[in-house]
Amino acid sequence: MQYLVIFEKGASSYGAYVPDLPGCVAIGETMDEVHGLIAEAIQFHVEGLRKDGLVVPLPSSTVAFIDVATN
């Protein structure tokens, strides 16, 4: 499965979260670090859901880029 991951740059760190997996988040000092951490977090999150006998949500989020003119 492939989940949509949202990456954000903060003032001094980077963050990532998965809209289809509430609570699945990661924070790191670099984009490379947060990329690795969110991959681990997704695996851990899905394994935990399965272990607890819960349904693993199917990916449903999509992404679109919209150009906005700025003046």
C-alpha positions in Angstrom: 0.0 0.0 0.0 1.1 3.5 -0.6 -0.1 6.3 1.7 0.0 10.0 1.0 2.4 11.7 3.4 2.4 15.4 4.0 5.7 17.0 4.7 6.0 20.5 6.3 9.0 22.7 7.0 9.0 24.4 10.4 11.2 27.1 11.8 13.9 24.7 12.9 12.6 21.2 11.9 10.6 19.2 9.4 7.4 17.3 10.1 5.4 14.7 8.3 1.9 13.1 8.8 -0.3 10.6 7.1 -3.9 11.8 6.7 -5.2 8.2 6.3 -3.5 7.1 9.5 -4.5 9.5 12.3 -1.8 9.9 14.9 0.9 8.7 12.5 3.5 11.5 12.6 7.2 12.2 12.6 9.5 15.1 13.2 13.2 15.4 12.3 15.9 18.0 11.8 16.3 17.3 8.1 14.0 16.3 5.3 16.0 13.1 4.9 15.6 12.3 8.6 11.9 12.9 8.7 11.4 10.8 5.5 13.0 7.8 7.1 11.2 8.4 10.4 7.7 8.6 8.8 8.4 5.4 6.8 9.2 3.6 10.1 6.1 5.3 11.8 3.8 4.0 9.0 5.1 0.5 9.4 4.8 0.6 13.2 1.3 2.1 13.0 0.0 -0.5 10.6 1.6 -3.4 12.6 0.0 -2.0 15.8 -3.4 -1.9 14.2 -3.1 -5.5 12.9 -1.8 -6.7 16.3 -4.8 -5.1 18.0 -7.2 -6.7 15.5 -8.2 -3.4 14.1 -8.9 -2.5 10.5 -6.0 -1.0 8.6 -7.4 1.9 6.6 -6.9 1.8 2.9 -5.2 4.8 1.3 -7.9 7.3 0.3 -6.1 10.6 0.3 -5.1 12.2 -3.0 -3.1 15.2 -3.9 -3.6 18.0 -6.4 -1.5 21.1 -7.0 -3.3 24.3 -7.8 -1.4 27.3 -9.2 -2.3 30.5 -7.6 -1.3 33.9 -9.1 0.3 36.2 -6.7 0.7 39.9 -7.3 
